[in-house]
Amino acid sequence: MVSRKYKIEEIGKKRAKTFYAAQSLSLLRHFQFARAYGVFFGLFLSTLGCLILTQMFRIAGDGSNLDTIFSSTTFNIIKSAGWQAFLSTFFSLFAGIVCARALHRRGNYWLNRIVLSTSFVALVIPTTVASLGIVAVWGRSGLLSSLGLSSVSLFGLWMVVLAHVFFNAPLVLRVAYSALITQPSYYWKIASHNNLSEIEIFKFIEWPTFKKIIFPLASLIFLLCFTSFSIVLMLGGGPDVTTLEVSIYHAVRFSFDMQLAACLSILQILICSGLIFISRPLNFNISSPSANAEKNKIERNDTNTIVSRLTDLFCLTIFFLLIVLPLIALFFRLDLYSGLKLFEQERFWRAFNLSTKLAFFSSILSVSISIILIHSRFRLAQSGTHLWIQFIDFSVSFYLLMPAIVFATGCFLLLRNTINLFEFAFWLVLLANILFSLPFVVRILSPSLEHKLSQHDKLSLQLGITGARKFFSLTMPTINRELQLVLGLSFAFSLGDLSVITLFGNHEFETLPYYLYQLFSRYGASEADMLGIFILGYIFGAYLIFGVILMYIEKLRIYSHTVFKDASIK
């Protein structure tokens, strides 16, 4: 009897193994096209990048002035950009870390939510709008000057540093705060039990936490500030405050020195590659951290002292001045009567129409391509072909090494003898927006999408739900929140971009940021402020609209499923 029972169990195990093996084989066969799509996109992205690099090297090596890279002018540009990036990195790290420390020590749930939400707002604001806000506070006719504090008016280097701190300090705050709240709660209990002082808490708990993130954060911020374009172009104030990207723009747009532009572009890519190579990756989800609930509040024994309260108040006030005040100053300085004249101009509506088309198509296409790439990487991982996964990752990340203005210059050098680029400027700007959104969209969307794909595979094959039907009926409803986030971010990135359009923009072909730059350059303060506020509201409105559309699609899916179920029962 026992042997018979044992044989039955063995037969059942063999059948189960056969069944799961057949399922795995069917998975590999069914998703062979999904794997091919990712490889195809990877080949396209890498081929385009290699063609641009090859053309740059060819033009840079055509003449006898290849020593441009080693000239004193280039050295001065690198020195200026490096010093500006160092100052921006230092103050961004300092402001972000002290504010994160103050926020964690206060432990107030609503204060945490307000500050973290505000910091996220600063991460998605276009550089053109932020530059307007910085000038509205710290400029010669800014908010502080109107209050009688004209001695603190800034320009040039320090204005650029302030703008970079505006963008990067919130990122540091979010990463540092996330690192603090992930520390074990018994750390703080031990500190409280031993009555550690504020300095000792920083030395034994906080500094070891911050030390792990400082180097990757510093390298990332330095790279962003060293390659800054829009902020330096609008706030630099002369050749003493410049970057390689601004110099490339001037070489192409004004002097039409293609060889100089190619040499500077190659140097820019080499420097970016080196900075990325020596830096460690920063693993941080932009949608986190979440503020602690009151029941999970951590008790710190350095919270209630007068010194700590005054210090935290001072740090959070500095955060308010750096991050929130520029946004408020736009509304404070706005002359509503003069600003409303903006909407009477045909130029504005042309720019609005072009920006809307670019941002809409860019967000939809970049998210769609990202989903295809993530799906392909997941299927390649199932088949064990990790070499192709690394190839796809490199192809997507390659455009982090090549700033947008360098990409635009490379495309101009590559295609100028083949087509009239000014007639195809729309498609070139659209392509650039997609390519430079992909690395961020893929990284944000990958964890949740890969997790849902692994959950739904076998069930969907058993039910015969595959392809687009599977994505819209099973996968998409479970990642609605992430989809809204990446759609909003890619829309904001495209709508606020002022890099590629500066090479091809004119009165007939201009986006809202390019038009804003034109107003800013000719001191159209009221119209520029109104346009900046409009762009800001448009971005957040688009984010809400994406959320409503996704919610409506989900309700429509549930309704159609219910109708189909009732009809089948009848």
C-alpha positions as CSV (number, residue, x, y, z in Angstrom):
1,M,0.0,0.0,0.0
2,V,2.8,2.4,0.9
3,S,4.8,1.6,-2.2
4,R,1.7,2.2,-4.3
5,K,1.1,5.6,-2.6
6,Y,4.8,6.4,-3.2
7,K,4.5,5.6,-6.9
8,I,1.4,7.8,-7.2
9,E,3.3,10.7,-5.6
10,E,6.2,10.2,-7.9
11,I,4.0,10.2,-11.0
12,G,2.3,13.4,-9.7
13,K,5.7,15.1,-9.3
14,K,6.8,14.0,-12.8
15,R,3.6,15.4,-14.3
16,A,4.0,18.6,-12.4
17,K,7.6,19.0,-13.6
18,T,6.5,18.3,-17.1
19,F,3.7,20.8,-16.9
20,Y,5.9,23.6,-15.5
21,A,8.6,22.8,-18.1
22,A,6.0,23.0,-20.9
23,Q,4.8,26.3,-19.4
24,S,8.3,27.7,-19.3
25,L,9.0,26.6,-22.9
26,S,5.7,28.2,-24.0
27,L,6.7,31.4,-22.2
28,L,10.1,31.5,-24.0
29,R,8.4,30.7,-27.4
30,H,5.6,33.2,-26.9
31,F,7.7,36.1,-26.0
32,Q,10.5,35.7,-28.6
33,F,9.2,38.8,-30.4
34,A,9.2,40.8,-27.2
35,R,12.9,40.0,-26.8
36,A,13.6,41.1,-30.4
37,Y,11.9,44.5,-29.9
38,G,14.3,45.5,-27.2
39,V,17.3,44.4,-29.1
40,F,16.0,46.4,-32.1
41,F,15.6,49.6,-30.1
42,G,19.0,49.0,-28.5
43,L,20.6,48.7,-32.0
44,F,18.9,51.8,-33.1
45,L,20.0,53.9,-30.1
46,S,23.6,52.7,-30.1
47,T,23.9,53.1,-33.9
48,L,22.7,56.7,-33.8
49,G,25.1,57.5,-31.0
50,C,28.0,55.9,-32.8
51,L,27.2,57.7,-36.0
52,I,27.1,61.1,-34.1
53,L,30.4,60.3,-32.4
54,T,32.1,59.2,-35.6
55,Q,31.0,62.4,-37.4
56,M,32.3,64.5,-34.5
57,F,35.7,62.8,-34.6
58,R,35.9,63.2,-38.4
59,I,35.2,66.9,-38.3
60,A,37.4,67.6,-35.3
61,G,40.3,65.8,-37.1
62,D,39.8,67.5,-40.5
63,G,41.8,70.6,-39.8
64,S,45.1,71.4,-38.2
65,N,43.6,73.0,-35.0
66,L,43.0,69.8,-33.1
67,D,44.9,71.4,-30.2
68,T,41.7,73.5,-29.5
69,I,41.0,71.0,-26.8
70,F,44.3,71.9,-25.0
71,S,44.0,75.7,-25.6
72,S,44.0,78.2,-22.8
73,T,40.4,79.2,-23.8
74,T,39.1,75.7,-23.3
75,F,41.1,75.4,-20.0
76,N,39.4,78.6,-18.7
77,I,36.0,77.3,-19.7
78,I,36.6,74.0,-17.8
79,K,38.0,75.9,-14.8
80,S,35.0,78.2,-14.7
81,A,32.5,75.3,-15.1
82,G,34.4,73.2,-12.5
83,W,34.5,76.0,-9.9
84,Q,30.9,76.8,-10.4
85,A,30.0,73.1,-10.2
86,F,32.1,72.7,-7.0
87,L,30.3,75.6,-5.2
88,S,26.9,74.4,-6.4
89,T,27.6,70.8,-5.2
90,F,28.9,71.9,-1.8
91,F,26.0,74.2,-1.0
92,S,23.5,71.8,-2.3
93,L,24.8,69.0,-0.1
94,F,25.1,71.2,2.9
95,A,21.6,72.7,2.6
96,G,20.0,69.4,1.8
97,I,21.6,67.4,4.6
98,V,21.0,70.0,7.4
99,C,17.4,70.4,6.3
100,A,16.9,66.6,6.2
101,R,18.4,66.3,9.7
102,A,16.1,69.1,11.0
103,L,13.1,67.5,9.4
104,H,13.9,64.1,10.9
105,R,14.5,65.5,14.3
106,R,11.2,67.5,14.4
107,G,9.3,64.3,13.5
108,N,6.1,66.2,12.7
109,Y,4.0,64.2,10.2
110,W,2.4,67.2,8.5
111,L,5.6,69.2,8.4
112,N,7.3,66.2,6.8
113,R,4.6,65.9,4.1
114,I,4.7,69.6,3.3
115,V,8.5,69.8,3.0
116,L,8.8,66.6,1.0
117,S,6.0,67.6,-1.4
118,T,7.6,71.0,-1.9
119,S,10.9,69.4,-2.6
120,F,9.3,67.2,-5.2
121,V,7.8,70.3,-6.9
122,A,11.3,71.8,-7.2
123,L,12.6,68.7,-9.0
124,V,10.1,69.0,-11.8
125,I,10.0,72.7,-12.4
126,P,11.6,73.7,-15.8
127,T,14.9,75.5,-15.6
128,T,13.6,78.5,-17.4
129,V,10.8,79.1,-14.8
130,A,13.2,78.5,-11.9
131,S,15.6,81.0,-13.4
132,L,12.8,83.6,-13.5
133,G,11.9,82.9,-9.8
134,I,15.6,83.2,-8.7
135,V,15.9,86.6,-10.5
136,A,12.5,87.6,-9.0
137,V,14.0,87.1,-5.5
138,W,17.7,87.9,-5.8
139,G,17.9,90.2,-8.8
140,R,18.5,93.9,-8.8
141,S,14.7,94.6,-9.0
142,G,13.7,91.5,-7.1
143,L,11.7,90.8,-4.0
144,L,14.5,91.5,-1.6
145,S,15.5,94.7,-3.3
146,S,11.8,95.9,-3.0
147,L,12.0,95.3,0.7
148,G,15.1,97.5,1.0
149,L,17.7,94.8,1.0
150,S,19.4,95.8,-2.2
151,S,22.8,94.8,-0.8
152,V,22.0,91.1,-1.2
153,S,21.2,91.4,-5.0
154,L,23.3,88.9,-6.9
155,F,24.3,88.2,-10.4
156,G,26.6,86.0,-12.4
157,L,28.3,83.2,-10.6
158,W,26.3,83.3,-7.3
159,M,23.0,83.6,-9.2
160,V,23.9,80.4,-11.1
161,V,24.9,78.7,-7.8
162,L,21.6,79.6,-6.2
163,A,19.7,78.2,-9.2
164,H,21.6,74.9,-9.0
165,V,21.0,74.7,-5.2
166,F,17.3,75.3,-5.9
167,F,17.2,72.2,-8.1
168,N,19.7,69.9,-6.2
169,A,19.2,70.7,-2.5
170,P,15.7,69.1,-2.6
171,L,17.1,65.9,-4.2
172,V,19.8,65.8,-1.4
173,L,17.1,66.4,1.2
174,R,14.9,63.5,-0.1
175,V,17.8,61.1,-0.3
176,A,19.2,62.1,3.1
177,Y,15.8,61.9,4.8
178,S,15.2,58.6,3.2
179,A,18.5,57.3,4.6
180,L,17.7,58.5,8.1
181,I,14.2,57.0,8.3
182,T,15.6,53.6,7.2
183,Q,17.9,53.4,10.2
184,P,16.8,50.8,12.9
185,S,14.7,52.3,15.6
186,Y,16.9,50.8,18.3
187,Y,19.7,53.2,17.3
188,W,17.6,56.1,18.7
189,K,16.5,54.1,21.7
190,I,20.2,53.3,22.6
191,A,21.0,57.0,22.0
192,S,18.2,58.1,24.3
193,H,19.1,55.4,26.9
194,N,22.7,56.6,27.1
195,N,21.6,60.3,26.9
196,L,23.9,61.1,24.0
197,S,24.4,64.7,23.1
198,E,23.5,66.3,19.8
199,I,27.2,66.1,18.7
200,E,27.5,62.5,19.7
201,I,24.3,61.6,17.8
202,F,25.6,63.2,14.7
203,K,29.0,61.5,15.1
204,F,27.8,57.9,15.8
205,I,24.4,57.7,13.9
206,E,23.8,60.5,11.4
207,W,27.3,61.0,9.9
208,P,27.8,57.2,9.2
209,T,24.4,57.3,7.5
210,F,25.2,60.4,5.4
211,K,28.7,59.2,4.5
212,K,27.3,56.4,2.4
213,I,25.4,58.7,0.2
214,I,27.6,61.8,0.0
215,F,30.0,60.6,-2.7
216,P,27.4,59.3,-5.2
217,L,25.2,62.4,-4.6
218,A,28.2,64.7,-5.0
219,S,29.3,63.1,-8.2
220,L,25.8,63.2,-9.7
221,I,25.2,66.9,-8.7
222,F,28.7,67.9,-9.9
223,L,28.0,66.3,-13.3
224,L,24.6,68.0,-13.6
225,C,26.1,71.4,-12.7
226,F,29.2,71.0,-14.8
227,T,27.0,70.3,-17.9
228,S,24.4,72.9,-17.1
229,F,23.1,74.8,-20.1
230,S,19.8,76.6,-19.6
231,I,20.6,78.1,-16.2
232,V,24.1,79.3,-17.2
233,L,22.7,80.7,-20.5
234,M,20.0,82.7,-18.7
235,L,21.9,83.7,-15.5
236,G,25.6,83.4,-16.3
237,G,26.1,87.0,-17.2
238,G,29.3,86.7,-19.4
239,P,32.3,84.6,-20.4
240,D,33.5,84.3,-16.7
241,V,30.5,82.0,-15.9
242,T,30.1,79.5,-18.7
243,T,30.1,75.8,-19.4
244,L,31.2,73.6,-22.3
245,E,27.6,73.3,-23.5
246,V,27.1,77.1,-23.6
247,S,30.4,77.4,-25.6
248,I,29.2,74.7,-28.0
249,Y,26.0,76.6,-28.5
250,H,27.8,79.9,-29.2
251,A,30.2,78.1,-31.6
252,V,27.3,76.7,-33.7
253,R,24.7,79.4,-33.4
254,F,26.8,82.6,-33.7
255,S,30.3,81.9,-35.1
256,F,29.3,78.7,-37.0
257,D,32.7,77.1,-36.1
258,M,31.9,73.5,-36.6
259,Q,35.3,72.3,-35.8
260,L,35.4,74.0,-32.5
261,A,31.9,72.7,-31.7
262,A,33.0,69.2,-32.5
263,C,36.1,69.4,-30.4
264,L,34.2,70.8,-27.4
265,S,31.5,68.2,-27.8
266,I,34.1,65.4,-27.8
267,L,35.7,66.9,-24.7
268,Q,32.3,67.2,-23.0
269,I,31.5,63.5,-23.6
270,L,34.9,62.4,-22.3
271,I,34.6,64.4,-19.1
272,C,31.0,63.2,-18.6
273,S,32.1,59.6,-19.2
274,G,35.0,60.0,-16.7
275,L,32.7,61.5,-14.0
276,I,30.1,58.7,-14.4
277,F,32.9,56.0,-14.4
278,I,34.5,57.2,-11.1
279,S,31.1,57.7,-9.4
280,R,29.1,55.0,-7.7
281,P,25.5,54.5,-8.7
282,L,22.8,56.1,-6.5
283,N,19.9,53.8,-6.0
284,F,17.0,56.1,-5.1
285,N,13.4,56.0,-6.2
286,I,12.2,59.5,-7.0
287,S,8.7,58.7,-5.6
288,S,10.0,58.0,-2.1
289,P,10.4,58.7,0.8
290,S,7.1,58.7,2.6
291,A,6.7,60.7,5.7
292,N,6.4,58.7,8.9
293,A,3.0,58.4,10.5
294,E,2.6,59.7,14.0
295,K,2.4,56.1,15.5
296,N,5.8,55.4,14.0
297,K,7.4,58.6,15.2
298,I,10.9,58.2,16.4
299,E,11.7,59.7,19.8
300,R,15.1,61.5,19.9
301,N,16.6,62.9,23.0
302,D,18.0,65.9,21.2
303,T,14.6,67.2,20.1
304,N,13.4,69.5,22.9
305,T,16.5,71.6,23.6
306,I,16.4,75.3,22.8
307,V,19.5,75.1,20.6
308,S,18.0,72.2,18.5
309,R,14.7,74.0,18.0
310,L,16.4,77.2,16.9
311,T,18.8,75.4,14.6
312,D,16.0,73.4,13.0
313,L,13.9,76.5,12.6
314,F,16.8,78.3,10.9
315,C,17.5,75.3,8.6
316,L,13.9,75.0,7.5
317,T,13.7,78.7,7.0
318,I,16.7,78.6,4.7
319,F,15.0,75.8,2.8
320,F,11.9,78.0,2.4
321,L,14.0,80.9,1.2
322,L,15.9,78.8,-1.3
323,I,13.1,76.6,-2.7
324,V,9.7,78.1,-1.9
325,L,10.3,81.9,-2.1
326,P,11.3,81.9,-5.8
327,L,7.9,80.4,-6.7
328,I,6.1,82.9,-4.5
329,A,8.1,85.8,-5.9
330,L,6.8,85.1,-9.4
331,F,3.3,85.8,-8.2
332,F,4.4,88.7,-6.0
333,R,6.2,90.5,-8.8
334,L,3.6,89.8,-11.5
335,D,1.9,92.8,-13.1
336,L,-1.4,91.2,-14.0
337,Y,-2.6,93.8,-16.4
338,S,0.6,93.8,-18.4
339,G,1.0,90.0,-18.1
340,L,-2.4,89.2,-19.5
341,K,-1.3,90.9,-22.8
342,L,0.8,87.7,-23.3
343,F,-2.4,85.8,-24.3
344,E,-3.2,88.3,-27.0
345,Q,-0.1,87.5,-28.9
346,E,-0.2,85.1,-31.8
347,R,3.4,84.2,-31.1
348,F,2.4,82.8,-27.7
349,W,-0.3,80.5,-29.2
350,R,2.1,79.2,-31.9
351,A,4.6,78.4,-29.2
352,F,1.9,76.8,-27.0
353,N,0.6,74.7,-29.9
354,L,4.2,73.5,-30.7
355,S,5.1,72.8,-27.1
356,T,1.9,70.9,-26.5
357,K,2.5,68.6,-29.5
358,L,6.1,68.0,-28.5
359,A,5.3,67.3,-24.9
360,F,2.3,65.1,-25.6
361,F,4.0,62.9,-28.2
362,S,7.3,62.8,-26.2
363,S,5.6,61.7,-23.0
364,I,3.5,59.0,-24.8
365,L,6.3,57.7,-26.9
366,S,9.0,57.7,-24.2
367,V,6.8,55.8,-21.8
368,S,5.6,53.4,-24.5
369,I,9.2,52.7,-25.6
370,S,10.3,52.3,-22.0
371,I,7.5,49.7,-21.4
372,I,8.7,47.8,-24.5
373,L,12.3,47.9,-23.3
374,I,11.5,46.8,-19.8
375,H,9.3,44.0,-21.1
376,S,12.1,42.9,-23.5
377,R,14.7,43.0,-20.7
378,F,12.5,40.9,-18.5
379,R,12.0,38.3,-21.2
380,L,15.7,38.2,-22.0
381,A,16.4,37.6,-18.3
382,Q,14.0,34.7,-18.4
383,S,15.9,33.1,-21.3
384,G,19.3,33.8,-19.6
385,T,20.7,36.1,-22.3
386,H,22.2,38.7,-19.9
387,L,24.6,40.0,-22.5
388,W,21.7,41.5,-24.5
389,I,20.3,43.0,-21.3
390,Q,23.6,44.8,-20.7
391,F,23.6,46.0,-24.3
392,I,20.1,47.5,-24.0
393,D,21.0,49.2,-20.7
394,F,24.1,50.7,-22.2
395,S,22.2,51.9,-25.3
396,V,19.6,53.7,-23.1
397,S,22.2,55.1,-20.6
398,F,24.5,56.3,-23.4
399,Y,22.5,59.5,-23.7
400,L,23.3,60.4,-20.2
401,L,26.9,60.8,-21.4
402,M,25.9,63.0,-24.3
403,P,24.1,66.2,-23.1
404,A,21.2,67.4,-25.2
405,I,23.1,70.3,-26.8
406,V,25.9,68.0,-27.8
407,F,23.3,65.6,-29.3
408,A,21.8,68.4,-31.3
409,T,25.2,69.6,-32.5
410,G,26.1,66.0,-33.5
411,C,22.8,65.6,-35.4
412,F,23.4,68.9,-37.1
413,L,26.9,67.8,-38.2
414,L,25.7,64.4,-39.3
415,L,22.7,65.5,-41.3
416,R,23.4,69.0,-42.5
417,N,24.6,67.8,-46.0
418,T,21.7,65.4,-46.4
419,I,18.5,67.2,-45.3
420,N,17.4,70.7,-44.4
421,L,17.4,70.3,-40.6
422,F,15.3,73.5,-40.1
423,E,12.4,71.8,-42.0
424,F,12.7,68.7,-39.8
425,A,13.4,70.6,-36.6
426,F,10.2,69.3,-35.0
427,W,11.2,65.7,-35.4
428,L,14.7,66.3,-34.2
429,V,13.5,68.1,-31.0
430,L,11.0,65.3,-30.5
431,L,13.6,62.6,-30.9
432,A,15.9,64.4,-28.4
433,N,13.2,64.7,-25.8
434,I,12.4,61.0,-26.1
435,L,16.0,59.9,-25.9
436,F,16.8,62.0,-22.9
437,S,13.6,61.0,-21.0
438,L,14.2,57.3,-21.6
439,P,16.9,56.7,-18.9
440,F,14.8,58.2,-16.2
441,V,11.5,56.7,-17.2
442,V,13.0,53.2,-17.5
443,R,14.6,53.4,-14.0
444,I,11.4,54.6,-12.4
445,L,9.1,52.2,-14.1
446,S,11.3,49.0,-14.1
447,P,10.8,47.7,-10.5
448,S,7.0,47.8,-10.4
449,L,6.5,46.7,-14.1
450,E,8.9,43.7,-13.8
451,H,7.2,42.7,-10.6
452,K,3.8,42.7,-12.2
453,L,5.0,40.9,-15.3
454,S,6.3,38.0,-13.1
455,Q,3.0,37.8,-11.3
456,H,0.7,37.7,-14.4
457,D,2.6,35.5,-16.8
458,K,1.3,32.0,-16.1
459,L,-2.2,33.1,-15.4
460,S,-2.5,35.1,-18.6
461,L,-1.2,32.2,-20.7
462,Q,-3.7,29.9,-19.1
463,L,-6.5,32.3,-19.8
464,G,-5.3,33.1,-23.3
465,I,-4.8,36.8,-22.5
466,T,-1.7,38.0,-24.3
467,G,-0.1,41.0,-26.0
468,A,-1.7,44.4,-25.7
469,R,-4.9,42.9,-24.2
470,K,-2.9,41.5,-21.3
471,F,-1.1,44.8,-20.7
472,F,-4.3,46.9,-20.7
473,S,-6.4,44.4,-18.8
474,L,-4.0,43.0,-16.2
475,T,-0.7,45.0,-16.0
476,M,-1.6,48.6,-16.6
477,P,-4.3,48.9,-13.8
478,T,-1.7,47.8,-11.2
479,I,0.9,50.4,-12.2
480,N,-1.4,53.4,-12.7
481,R,0.4,55.5,-10.1
482,E,3.8,54.9,-11.6
483,L,2.5,55.6,-15.1
484,Q,1.0,58.9,-14.0
485,L,4.4,59.8,-12.5
486,V,6.5,59.0,-15.5
487,L,4.0,60.6,-17.9
488,G,4.0,63.7,-15.9
489,L,7.8,63.8,-15.6
490,S,8.4,63.2,-19.3
491,F,5.8,65.8,-20.2
492,A,7.4,68.4,-17.8
493,F,10.9,67.5,-19.2
494,S,9.8,68.0,-22.8
495,L,7.7,71.1,-22.1
496,G,10.4,72.9,-20.2
497,D,13.5,71.9,-22.3
498,L,15.6,74.7,-23.6
499,S,18.6,72.9,-25.1
500,V,17.9,71.5,-28.6
501,I,15.4,74.2,-29.5
502,T,18.1,76.9,-29.0
503,L,19.9,75.7,-32.1
504,F,16.9,75.5,-34.4
505,G,14.5,78.0,-32.8
506,N,13.3,81.2,-34.6
507,H,10.2,83.3,-34.7
508,E,8.3,80.7,-36.7
509,F,9.5,77.7,-34.8
510,E,9.7,78.2,-31.0
511,T,8.5,76.5,-27.9
512,L,7.2,78.1,-24.7
513,P,10.7,77.9,-22.9
514,Y,12.3,79.4,-26.0
515,Y,9.7,82.2,-26.1
516,L,10.3,82.7,-22.4
517,Y,14.0,83.0,-23.0
518,Q,13.3,85.6,-25.6
519,L,11.1,87.6,-23.3
520,F,13.7,87.3,-20.5
521,S,16.5,88.6,-22.8
522,R,14.6,91.7,-23.8
523,Y,13.3,92.5,-20.3
524,G,9.7,91.7,-20.9
525,A,9.3,91.1,-17.1
526,S,5.5,91.0,-16.8
527,E,5.0,88.8,-19.8
528,A,7.9,86.6,-18.8
529,D,6.5,86.2,-15.3
530,M,3.0,85.4,-16.6
531,L,4.5,82.8,-19.1
532,G,6.5,81.2,-16.3
533,I,3.4,80.9,-14.1
534,F,1.5,79.5,-17.1
535,I,4.1,76.9,-17.8
536,L,4.2,75.9,-14.1
537,G,0.4,75.5,-14.0
538,Y,0.3,73.7,-17.3
539,I,2.8,71.1,-16.1
540,F,0.8,70.3,-12.9
541,G,-2.5,70.4,-14.9
542,A,-1.1,67.9,-17.3
543,Y,0.0,65.6,-14.4
544,L,-3.6,65.7,-13.0
545,I,-5.1,65.1,-16.5
546,F,-2.9,62.0,-17.0
547,G,-4.2,60.8,-13.6
548,V,-7.8,61.4,-14.6
549,I,-7.3,59.6,-17.9
550,L,-5.7,56.6,-16.3
551,M,-8.5,56.5,-13.7
552,Y,-11.2,56.7,-16.5
553,I,-9.5,53.9,-18.4
554,E,-9.5,51.7,-15.3
555,K,-13.2,52.4,-14.7
556,L,-14.0,51.7,-18.3
557,R,-12.2,48.4,-18.1
558,I,-14.1,47.4,-14.9
559,Y,-17.4,48.4,-16.5
560,S,-16.7,46.5,-19.8
561,H,-15.6,43.5,-17.7
562,T,-18.8,43.6,-15.7
563,V,-21.0,43.9,-18.8
564,F,-19.2,41.0,-20.5
565,K,-19.6,38.9,-17.3
566,D,-23.4,39.6,-17.1
567,A,-23.9,38.9,-20.8
568,S,-22.1,35.5,-20.4
569,I,-24.2,34.6,-17.4
570,K,-27.4,35.3,-19.4
